[in-house]
Amino acid sequence: MECLHRGFSGLYLALQFSLVFLSFSPDAAAWLDKNTISLLKDVVGPASTGFGGAIAGAYAAFYFQGYKEKSKEVRDGYRILSMTKLEFLRRIQYLLAIKKNSIDKFKDHEFRFLAVLELPETAKETGVVGLEILDYLLAVKAKTAVHAVLNASHNYEALFDNMKGRNRTYSGYRDTLNSSSLGRNFKVDFPRVVSVVEPGRILAVYRRTEQALKCIDDVIGSIYAAVLEVENALDGYFEAKGFPVIDFDILEEGFLKRLPPPFHTEESLKQLISEISSRETADPEQP
């Protein structure tokens, strides 16, 4: 379309130049008869002038339409960038809330894998992170950012499947405990737990719980890494266009701090269970 406009504009300018040349060059006009000159001056000239105005108007309309569409595309890109970063921010805040409400008070507990109750199993989402932002990242060849976004989104979804599995294992442990005489007690020490729950089930709760707790910290880190990659790839472009960009200064200080390692390793826990079981076998009255 633009090439067509340029072609007509060139033709228009050529006609106008020819008319001017004939008007100011009697020698050139002598090569044409009077009727031809009259036709050019009285008909072709005005017609081409009107036609040229139409071309100018059409070209202006085409230019402003393209400018309008380009502006809309930039605004849409900024909206997608902002919504993606906001969604990532909400996900981090949600995981931090889980840590604060369900985990932090037990983080130094010797048996935190039993002290931590059931964890949330549903991902809290208020928007969609995915294909739209990837289009813009691919357009600027930000392959590292594309990988980071896909990795963060996958890890976030997988985390809640992980916590579902942990909750099922934990529920099995609680069912066993509650079906025993200890189920009536509000507080049960670990030797009594070992006396009624088989070691394999206890170790399964340990593995699934510690895996889930580690995953929470891993996912927070992967989401934040994705945000940094997206910022590096796109923020500068939109800032240059005059758009304000969202930063993550509003997150609480130390949000990337990981939970401390568990009090027991799996091997030390096995050893402790073995020692308790040995004492129980030697003296059933003294757990």
C-alpha positions as CSV (number, residue, x, y, z in Angstrom):
1,M,0.0,0.0,0.0
2,E,2.8,2.4,0.9
3,C,4.6,1.6,-2.4
4,L,1.5,2.4,-4.3
5,H,1.2,5.8,-2.6
6,R,4.8,6.5,-3.5
7,G,4.2,5.6,-7.1
8,F,1.3,7.9,-7.5
9,S,3.1,10.7,-5.7
10,G,6.0,10.3,-8.1
11,L,3.7,10.5,-11.1
12,Y,2.0,13.6,-9.7
13,L,5.3,15.3,-9.1
14,A,6.4,14.4,-12.7
15,L,3.3,16.0,-14.2
16,Q,3.6,19.1,-12.1
17,F,7.3,19.5,-13.0
18,S,6.5,19.1,-16.7
19,L,3.8,21.8,-16.6
20,V,6.2,24.2,-14.8
21,F,8.9,23.4,-17.4
22,L,6.6,24.1,-20.3
23,S,5.4,27.4,-18.7
24,F,8.9,28.8,-18.3
25,S,10.5,27.2,-21.4
26,P,9.1,28.6,-24.8
27,D,11.6,26.5,-26.7
28,A,10.3,23.2,-25.2
29,A,6.7,24.4,-25.7
30,A,7.4,24.9,-29.4
31,W,7.7,21.1,-29.8
32,L,4.0,20.8,-28.9
33,D,0.9,22.1,-30.7
34,K,-1.4,24.7,-29.1
35,N,-4.2,22.2,-28.5
36,T,-1.8,19.8,-26.6
37,I,-0.5,22.7,-24.5
38,S,-4.0,23.9,-23.7
39,L,-5.0,20.3,-22.7
40,L,-2.1,20.1,-20.4
41,K,-2.6,23.5,-18.8
42,D,-6.4,23.6,-18.6
43,V,-7.3,19.9,-18.0
44,V,-4.3,17.8,-16.9
45,G,-2.8,20.5,-14.7
46,P,-5.9,21.1,-12.5
47,A,-6.8,17.4,-12.5
48,S,-3.4,16.4,-11.4
49,T,-3.4,19.0,-8.7
50,G,-6.7,17.7,-7.4
51,F,-5.4,14.1,-7.7
52,G,-2.2,15.1,-5.9
53,G,-4.2,16.5,-3.0
54,A,-6.1,13.3,-2.8
55,I,-2.9,11.3,-2.7
56,A,-1.5,13.6,0.0
57,G,-4.7,13.1,2.0
58,A,-4.6,9.4,1.6
59,Y,-0.9,9.2,2.5
60,A,-1.5,11.3,5.6
61,A,-4.4,9.0,6.6
62,F,-2.2,5.9,6.0
63,Y,0.6,7.4,8.0
64,F,-1.6,8.4,11.0
65,Q,-3.4,5.0,10.9
66,G,0.0,3.3,11.1
67,Y,1.1,5.5,13.9
68,K,-2.1,4.8,15.8
69,E,-1.7,1.1,15.4
70,K,2.0,1.3,16.5
71,S,1.0,3.3,19.6
72,K,-1.6,0.7,20.5
73,E,0.9,-2.1,20.0
74,V,3.3,-0.4,22.4
75,R,0.5,0.2,25.0
76,D,-0.5,-3.5,24.7
77,G,3.1,-4.6,25.2
78,Y,3.4,-2.4,28.3
79,R,0.2,-3.8,29.7
80,I,1.4,-7.4,29.2
81,L,4.7,-6.6,30.8
82,S,3.1,-4.9,33.8
83,M,0.5,-7.7,34.3
84,T,3.2,-10.4,34.0
85,K,5.3,-8.7,36.6
86,L,2.3,-8.1,38.9
87,E,1.3,-11.8,38.7
88,F,4.8,-12.9,39.5
89,L,4.8,-10.5,42.5
90,R,1.5,-11.9,43.7
91,R,2.9,-15.5,43.5
92,I,6.0,-14.6,45.5
93,Q,3.8,-12.9,48.1
94,Y,1.5,-15.9,48.3
95,L,4.5,-18.3,48.9
96,L,5.9,-15.9,51.5
97,A,2.5,-16.0,53.3
98,I,2.6,-19.8,53.3
99,K,6.0,-19.7,54.9
100,K,5.0,-17.2,57.5
101,N,1.7,-18.8,58.5
102,S,2.5,-22.5,58.2
103,I,6.2,-23.0,58.4
104,D,8.3,-20.3,60.1
105,K,7.2,-21.0,63.7
106,F,8.4,-24.6,63.2
107,K,11.5,-23.9,61.1
108,D,13.9,-24.7,64.0
109,H,11.9,-27.5,65.5
110,E,13.7,-30.8,65.8
111,F,10.9,-32.6,64.2
112,R,9.5,-29.9,62.0
113,F,8.5,-32.5,59.3
114,L,5.8,-33.7,61.8
115,A,5.1,-30.3,63.4
116,V,4.2,-28.6,60.1
117,L,0.5,-29.3,59.4
118,E,-1.1,-29.6,56.0
119,L,0.1,-27.1,53.4
120,P,-2.1,-25.2,50.8
121,E,-2.7,-27.3,47.7
122,T,-4.1,-24.7,45.4
123,A,-2.1,-22.2,43.4
124,K,-3.4,-18.7,43.9
125,E,-3.5,-16.9,40.6
126,T,-5.2,-13.6,39.6
127,G,-3.9,-13.4,36.1
128,V,-2.2,-15.4,33.3
129,V,1.5,-15.5,32.8
130,G,2.6,-17.2,29.6
131,L,2.3,-16.9,25.9
132,E,1.8,-13.2,25.5
133,I,4.9,-12.1,27.3
134,L,6.8,-14.8,25.5
135,D,6.0,-13.2,22.2
136,Y,7.6,-10.0,23.2
137,L,10.6,-11.7,24.7
138,L,11.1,-13.7,21.5
139,A,10.8,-10.6,19.4
140,V,13.9,-9.1,21.2
141,K,15.6,-12.5,21.1
142,A,15.7,-12.7,24.9
143,K,16.1,-16.5,25.0
144,T,17.4,-16.6,28.6
145,A,14.3,-14.6,29.7
146,V,12.0,-17.0,27.8
147,H,13.6,-20.0,29.6
148,A,13.3,-18.3,33.0
149,V,9.6,-17.5,32.5
150,L,8.8,-21.0,31.4
151,N,10.8,-22.5,34.2
152,A,9.2,-20.3,36.9
153,S,5.7,-21.0,35.7
154,H,6.4,-24.8,35.6
155,N,8.0,-24.8,39.0
156,Y,5.1,-22.9,40.5
157,E,2.5,-25.3,39.3
158,A,4.6,-28.3,40.2
159,L,5.1,-27.0,43.8
160,F,1.4,-27.5,44.6
161,D,1.4,-31.0,43.2
162,N,4.4,-31.6,45.5
163,M,2.5,-30.2,48.5
164,K,-0.6,-32.4,47.7
165,G,1.7,-35.4,47.8
166,R,3.2,-34.3,51.1
167,N,-0.3,-33.8,52.6
168,R,-1.4,-37.3,51.5
169,T,1.7,-38.8,53.2
170,Y,1.2,-36.7,56.3
171,S,-2.5,-37.6,56.5
172,G,-1.6,-41.3,56.4
173,Y,0.8,-40.7,59.3
174,R,-1.9,-38.8,61.3
175,D,-4.5,-41.5,60.6
176,T,-2.1,-44.1,62.1
177,L,-1.4,-41.9,65.1
178,N,-5.0,-41.1,65.7
179,S,-6.1,-44.7,65.5
180,S,-3.8,-45.5,68.4
181,S,-4.2,-44.7,72.1
182,L,-2.1,-41.6,71.5
183,G,-4.8,-40.1,69.4
184,R,-6.5,-38.7,72.5
185,N,-3.4,-36.7,73.5
186,F,-2.8,-33.1,72.4
187,K,1.0,-33.4,72.6
188,V,2.9,-36.5,71.7
189,D,6.7,-36.8,72.0
190,F,8.8,-38.5,69.3
191,P,9.5,-41.7,71.1
192,R,5.8,-42.3,71.5
193,V,5.3,-41.6,67.8
194,V,8.0,-44.2,67.0
195,S,6.2,-46.7,69.2
196,V,3.0,-46.6,67.1
197,V,4.1,-45.5,63.6
198,E,6.3,-47.7,61.5
199,P,9.7,-46.2,60.6
200,G,9.0,-46.3,56.9
201,R,6.0,-44.0,57.2
202,I,7.9,-41.6,59.5
203,L,10.8,-41.4,57.0
204,A,8.3,-40.9,54.1
205,V,6.8,-37.9,55.9
206,Y,10.3,-36.5,56.5
207,R,11.3,-36.8,52.8
208,R,8.1,-35.4,51.4
209,T,8.0,-32.5,53.9
210,E,11.6,-31.4,53.5
211,Q,11.3,-31.7,49.7
212,A,8.2,-29.5,49.8
213,L,9.8,-26.9,52.1
214,K,12.9,-26.8,49.9
215,C,10.7,-26.4,46.8
216,I,9.0,-23.3,48.2
217,D,12.3,-21.5,48.5
218,D,13.4,-22.8,45.1
219,V,10.2,-21.5,43.4
220,I,10.5,-18.1,45.1
221,G,14.0,-17.8,43.7
222,S,13.1,-19.0,40.2
223,I,10.2,-16.5,40.0
224,Y,12.4,-13.6,41.1
225,A,15.1,-14.7,38.6
226,A,12.4,-14.7,35.8
227,V,11.4,-11.1,36.8
228,L,15.0,-9.9,36.6
229,E,15.4,-11.4,33.1
230,V,12.1,-9.9,31.9
231,E,13.2,-6.5,33.3
232,N,16.5,-6.7,31.6
233,A,14.9,-7.6,28.3
234,L,12.0,-5.2,28.2
235,D,12.0,-2.4,30.8
236,G,14.5,-0.2,29.0
237,Y,12.4,-0.1,25.9
238,F,9.2,1.0,27.6
239,E,11.0,3.4,29.9
240,A,12.4,5.1,26.7
241,K,8.8,5.4,25.5
242,G,7.8,7.2,28.8
243,F,6.1,4.3,30.6
244,P,6.7,3.8,34.3
245,V,8.0,0.3,35.2
246,I,7.1,-1.8,38.2
247,D,10.0,-2.7,40.5
248,F,10.1,-5.2,43.4
249,D,11.1,-2.9,46.2
250,I,7.8,-3.4,47.8
251,L,8.7,-7.0,48.8
252,E,9.7,-7.4,52.4
253,E,13.4,-7.4,53.2
254,G,15.0,-10.8,53.2
255,F,12.2,-12.4,51.1
256,L,14.9,-14.6,49.3
257,K,16.2,-15.9,52.6
258,R,15.9,-19.7,52.7
259,L,14.7,-21.9,55.5
260,P,17.5,-23.3,57.7
261,P,18.4,-26.9,57.0
262,P,16.4,-29.5,59.0
263,F,17.7,-30.5,62.5
264,H,18.0,-34.1,61.3
265,T,19.4,-35.5,58.1
266,E,17.7,-38.7,56.9
267,E,20.5,-40.8,58.1
268,S,20.6,-39.2,61.6
269,L,16.8,-39.6,61.8
270,K,17.1,-43.3,60.9
271,Q,19.7,-43.7,63.6
272,L,17.5,-41.9,66.2
273,I,14.5,-44.2,65.3
274,S,16.7,-47.2,65.6
275,E,17.9,-46.2,69.0
276,I,14.4,-45.5,70.2
277,S,13.2,-48.8,68.9
278,S,16.1,-50.6,70.6
279,R,15.3,-49.0,73.9
280,E,11.6,-49.9,73.5
281,T,12.5,-53.5,72.8
282,A,14.8,-53.6,75.8
283,D,12.3,-52.0,78.2
284,P,8.7,-51.6,76.8
285,E,7.7,-49.6,79.9
286,Q,10.3,-46.8,79.1
287,P,9.7,-45.3,75.7
